[in-house]
Amino acid sequence: MHTLADLRAGKLAGLQRLTLSCDLAEFPVEIFSLSDTLEVLDLSGNRLTDLPADLHRLKHLKILFCSNNPFTRLPEALGQCEELFFVGFKACKIAEVSPRALPPKLRSLVLTDNCIEALPDELGQRQYLQKLMLAGNRLQSLPESLAACQRLELVRISANDIRQLPHWLLKMPALAWLAFAGNPLNDIHTETPIRQIPWSQLTLHQVLGEGASGVIQQGQWADEHGTLQEVAVKRYKGDLTSDGSPLNEMAACIAAGKHRNLIPIEGQIVGHPQAARGLVMQLISPTFITLARPPSLESCTRDVYIGTRLSPATVKRMASGIASACRHLHARGINHGDLYAHNILWEETGESLLGDFGAAAFYPDEETGQILQRIEVRAFGILLGELLACCEGDEGETAALRELQTRCVQGDVASRPGFAEIEQRLAADGISG
């Protein structure tokens, strides 16, 4: 975090990334003193309602965060910024998105938790668009022109007013990650029975992790028979996340049921003094670690691996386990929506666990579900390609996996294999998950 005083004193000269959150009501003109170097500007958490018309003077600006400001319209000044590719205006009050506000090199557009009812057709002219995050708005449809965005890979449209997934969207050749829960789609889900665990039976200890949807703590569960069990307890927040509603996430976790490659759920919390919702899960061994880091601003839709090296046997075992988990989910009418390495825990043996159901959604209908499965297969194919890139085996050892990976990521959605076929293919190759 930087200060306005340091900026005005010239102490930040040459800065490439600037973060100012100091109750700003107007854009500080002193920021223009960094026009020769500034690439990332974060003005989140202020009181801004507009940006200067000459914002393009920041000629190297690539990334702009302006979340949690009372903007009512996406500033048109953005459209003149030639190098700007990431635009983030989450949790503002934006109701209007002008075509003049869309920069020419736009790759990531984050407008989560606003008041947007419609998007301009000109959005479909942004040929570099890869990530579109629109959860928590008032959209009833998406512009059909987006069908021209052939690089579009990740779409978040949860918690809107969309009554049918567009046919053109389901045919997008690069689309791999789609979140759409919380729309009036008449999904075919029925509530899944689950054990009810009284809050009074739980004792909480240290925090294991905290994300946008909730907090996970290690705890101890003493059931009605006095049996003690070490568990992980996740309490959900009520706030909207970039993926959708945490309560939709909880419903998908429960409906997923048991599978050896999913984190096991013991039950649902009842009787919390503040009526908080939550789940009790099995405590996972610390030998399991996260496979990769989430995408960076530069990698956009691709996870970041740090020095990961895998044997061919490990790759095969992980691929088989995750394919099996996905087959299980889709058989239950669940689209995971966020099939990424950063949502997978693994051991060196190749044992793996798929988690994080924040983007999960139930099939609107069976026919659409079969298409959704092929979209998720592309995400699996991208993951498999990343595992193969980390693999130390030679081409002969991985030839069958590479051929399978190519089939999974092909542009023709209908021609991709389903997860049952993928699992069978891996098993036929002598692989067990």
Secondary structure, DSSP 8 states (H G I E B T S, - for coil): ---HHHHHTTTTTT-SEEE--S--SS--GGGGGGTTT--EEE--SS------TTGGGSTT--EEE--SS--SB--GGGGG-TT--EEE-TTS---B--GGG--TT--EEE--SS------GGGGG-TT--EEE--SS--S---GGGGG-TT--EEE--SS---S--TTGGG-SS--EEE-TTSS-----------EEEGGGEEEEEEEEE-SSEEEEEEEEE-TT--EEEEEEEEE-SS--SS--HHHHHHHHHHH---TTB--EEEEEE--TT---EEEEE---TT-EESSB---TTTTTS-B-SS--B-HHHHHHHHHHHHHHHHHHHHTTEE-S---GGGEEE-TTS-EEE---TT-EE-SSHHHHHHHHHHHHHHHHHHHHHHHHTB-S-HHHHHHHHHHHHHHH-S-GGGS--HHHHHHHHHHTT---
